[in-house]
Amino acid sequence: MNEYTVILVIVTLVGLFVTVGKPIINLNTNIVELGSAVKGLQKTVDKLEKKQEDDNAKVWDRLARGEVKFDNHEKRITNLEEKK
């Protein structure tokens, strides 16, 4: 092998690395960024689920209190009807 063949092999290997390696490095970087974004979204979803549970509990509580008022209202209407 002469010097030109060695230089050609080295240039070819460097070109191959740049051609294949650079997209792989970019892909790895994007995967890491997306992983971080997914973790952030998961935290947000967890917070929203917790808030939804709290809101649902409040709604059910108000409905339960409303049932007592509706039952009382029915009794009052019945009493008024009976007095006639």
Backbone hydrogen bonds in HBPLUS format (Angstrom, degrees):
<---DONOR---> <-ACCEPTOR-->    atom                        ^
c    i                          cat <-CA-CA->   ^        H-A-AA   ^      H-
h    n   atom  resd res      DA  || num        DHA   H-A  angle D-A-AA Bond
n    s   type  num  typ     dist DA aas  dist angle  dist       angle   num
A0006-VAL N   A0002-ASN O   3.34 MM   4  6.71 159.1  2.39 151.6 156.9     1
A0007-ILE N   A0003-GLU O   2.97 MM   4  6.20 163.9  1.99 151.9 156.4     2
A0008-LEU N   A0004-TYR O   2.87 MM   4  5.96 155.6  1.93 142.2 149.4     3
A0009-VAL N   A0005-THR O   2.91 MM   4  6.14 154.3  1.98 147.3 153.9     4
A0010-ILE N   A0006-VAL O   2.97 MM   4  6.22 161.1  2.00 150.3 155.4     5
A0011-VAL N   A0007-ILE O   2.87 MM   4  6.06 165.8  1.89 153.5 157.4     6
A0012-THR N   A0008-LEU O   2.91 MM   4  6.00 153.3  1.98 142.2 150.1     7
A0013-LEU N   A0009-VAL O   2.91 MM   4  6.13 158.4  1.95 149.5 155.0     8
A0014-VAL N   A0010-ILE O   2.93 MM   4  6.17 160.0  1.97 151.9 157.3     9
A0015-GLY N   A0011-VAL O   2.89 MM   4  6.03 159.8  1.93 146.1 152.2    10
A0016-LEU N   A0012-THR O   2.82 MM   4  6.04 152.9  1.89 146.5 154.4    11
A0017-PHE N   A0013-LEU O   2.89 MM   4  6.12 157.4  1.94 146.7 152.7    12
A0018-VAL N   A0014-VAL O   2.91 MM   4  6.16 164.0  1.94 152.8 156.9    13
A0019-THR N   A0015-GLY O   2.83 MM   4  5.96 156.4  1.89 145.6 152.9    14
A0020-VAL N   A0016-LEU O   2.85 MM   4  5.94 161.1  1.88 151.7 156.3    15
A0021-GLY N   A0017-PHE O   2.48 MM   4  4.90 140.8  1.63 135.1 149.9    16
A0024-ILE N   A0020-VAL O   3.42 MM   4  6.55 153.3  2.49 140.8 148.3    17
A0025-ILE N   A0021-GLY O   2.88 MM   4  6.13 157.1  1.93 156.4 162.8    18
A0026-ASN N   A0022-LYS O   2.94 MM   4  6.18 163.0  1.97 154.3 159.0    19
A0027-LEU N   A0023-PRO O   2.82 MM   4  5.97 154.1  1.89 143.5 151.1    20
A0028-ASN N   A0024-ILE O   2.93 MM   4  6.13 158.3  1.98 147.2 152.8    21
A0029-THR N   A0025-ILE O   2.97 MM   4  6.23 157.8  2.02 148.4 154.4    22
A0030-ASN N   A0026-ASN O   2.93 MM   4  6.20 159.2  1.97 149.0 154.6    23
A0031-ILE N   A0027-LEU O   2.90 MM   4  6.14 153.0  1.97 149.5 157.1    24
A0032-VAL N   A0028-ASN O   3.02 MM   4  6.31 156.9  2.08 149.2 154.7    25
A0033-GLU N   A0029-THR O   3.02 MM   4  6.31 161.5  2.05 151.3 156.1    26
A0034-LEU N   A0030-ASN O   2.87 MM   4  6.05 160.3  1.90 149.7 155.3    27
A0035-GLY N   A0031-ILE O   2.90 MM   4  6.06 151.2  1.98 144.3 152.5    28
A0036-SER N   A0032-VAL O   3.06 MM   4  6.36 153.4  2.13 147.0 153.3    29
A0037-ALA N   A0033-GLU O   2.94 MM   4  6.24 155.5  2.00 147.2 154.5    30
A0038-VAL N   A0034-LEU O   2.86 MM   4  6.08 156.7  1.91 150.8 156.6    31
A0039-LYS N   A0035-GLY O   3.05 MM   4  6.29 154.8  2.12 144.4 150.9    32
A0040-GLY N   A0036-SER O   3.02 MM   4  6.31 157.2  2.07 148.4 154.2    33
A0041-LEU N   A0037-ALA O   2.90 MM   4  6.18 157.4  1.95 149.2 155.7    34
A0042-GLN N   A0038-VAL O   2.83 MM   4  6.03 151.3  1.91 146.8 155.0    35
A0043-LYS N   A0039-LYS O   3.05 MM   4  6.34 153.0  2.12 146.1 152.4    36
A0044-THR N   A0040-GLY O   3.07 MM   4  6.37 156.9  2.13 146.1 152.4    37
A0045-VAL N   A0041-LEU O   2.85 MM   4  6.10 159.7  1.89 151.9 157.3    38
A0046-ASP N   A0042-GLN O   2.90 MM   4  6.10 157.3  1.95 147.0 153.3    39
A0047-LYS N   A0043-LYS O   2.99 MM   4  6.27 157.0  2.05 147.8 153.6    40
A0048-LEU N   A0044-THR O   2.93 MM   4  6.20 160.0  1.97 150.5 156.2    41
A0049-GLU N   A0045-VAL O   2.83 MM   4  6.06 155.5  1.89 151.5 158.1    42
A0050-LYS N   A0046-ASP O   3.01 MM   4  6.23 157.5  2.06 146.6 152.4    43
A0051-LYS N   A0047-LYS O   2.94 MM   4  6.20 161.5  1.97 150.9 156.1    44
A0052-GLN N   A0048-LEU O   2.83 MM   4  6.01 154.1  1.89 145.6 153.3    45
A0053-GLU N   A0049-GLU O   2.92 MM   4  6.18 154.4  1.98 147.1 153.6    46
A0054-ASP N   A0050-LYS O   3.01 MM   4  6.33 157.8  2.06 148.8 154.6    47
A0055-ASP N   A0051-LYS O   2.84 MM   4  6.10 161.0  1.88 152.1 157.6    48
A0056-ASN N   A0052-GLN O   2.82 MM   4  6.00 158.0  1.87 149.2 155.5    49
A0057-ALA N   A0053-GLU O   2.97 MM   4  6.19 154.0  2.03 145.1 152.1    50
A0058-LYS N   A0054-ASP O   3.02 MM   4  6.34 154.6  2.09 147.3 153.9    51
A0059-VAL N   A0055-ASP O   2.94 MM   4  6.23 157.9  1.99 150.3 156.2    52
A0060-TRP N   A0056-ASN O   2.92 MM   4  6.15 166.0  1.94 154.9 158.0    53
A0061-ASP N   A0057-ALA O   2.95 MM   4  6.10 151.9  2.03 144.0 152.2    54
A0062-ARG N   A0058-LYS O   2.93 MM   4  6.21 160.4  1.97 150.5 155.4    55
A0063-LEU N   A0059-VAL O   2.88 MM   4  6.15 155.5  1.94 149.6 157.0    56
A0064-ALA N   A0060-TRP O   2.90 MM   4  6.09 154.9  1.96 144.9 151.6    57
A0065-ARG N   A0061-ASP O   2.96 MM   4  6.28 158.8  2.01 150.6 156.1    58
A0066-GLY N   A0062-ARG O   2.84 MM   4  6.03 147.4  1.95 143.2 153.1    59
A0067-GLU N   A0063-LEU O   2.93 MM   4  6.21 144.6  2.06 146.9 155.5    60
A0069-LYS N   A0065-ARG O   3.29 MM   4  6.65 157.3  2.35 143.2 149.0    61
A0070-PHE N   A0066-GLY O   2.78 MM   4  6.06 156.1  1.84 152.7 160.0    62
A0071-ASP N   A0067-GLU O   2.84 MM   4  6.04 159.3  1.89 149.5 154.8    63
A0072-ASN N   A0068-VAL O   2.99 MM   4  6.19 159.6  2.03 147.0 152.6    64
A0073-HIS N   A0069-LYS O   2.84 MM   4  6.04 150.1  1.93 143.8 152.8    65
A0074-GLU N   A0070-PHE O   2.91 MM   4  6.19 154.2  1.98 148.9 155.0    66
A0075-LYS N   A0071-ASP O   3.08 MM   4  6.40 155.8  2.14 147.0 153.2    67
A0076-ARG N   A0072-ASN O   2.94 MM   4  6.24 155.2  2.00 148.8 155.8    68
A0077-ILE N   A0073-HIS O   2.94 MM   4  6.21 159.6  1.98 152.6 157.7    69
A0078-THR N   A0074-GLU O   2.93 MM   4  6.14 161.9  1.96 149.1 154.5    70
A0079-ASN N   A0075-LYS O   2.89 MM   4  6.11 158.8  1.93 149.4 155.0    71
A0080-LEU N   A0076-ARG O   2.96 MM   4  6.20 158.9  2.00 148.9 154.4    72
A0081-GLU N   A0077-ILE O   2.89 MM   4  6.12 155.7  1.95 151.2 158.1    73
A0082-GLU N   A0078-THR O   2.94 MM   4  6.13 151.1  2.02 148.2 156.0    74
A0083-LYS N   A0079-ASN O   3.10 MM   4  6.30 140.2  2.26 143.1 152.8    75
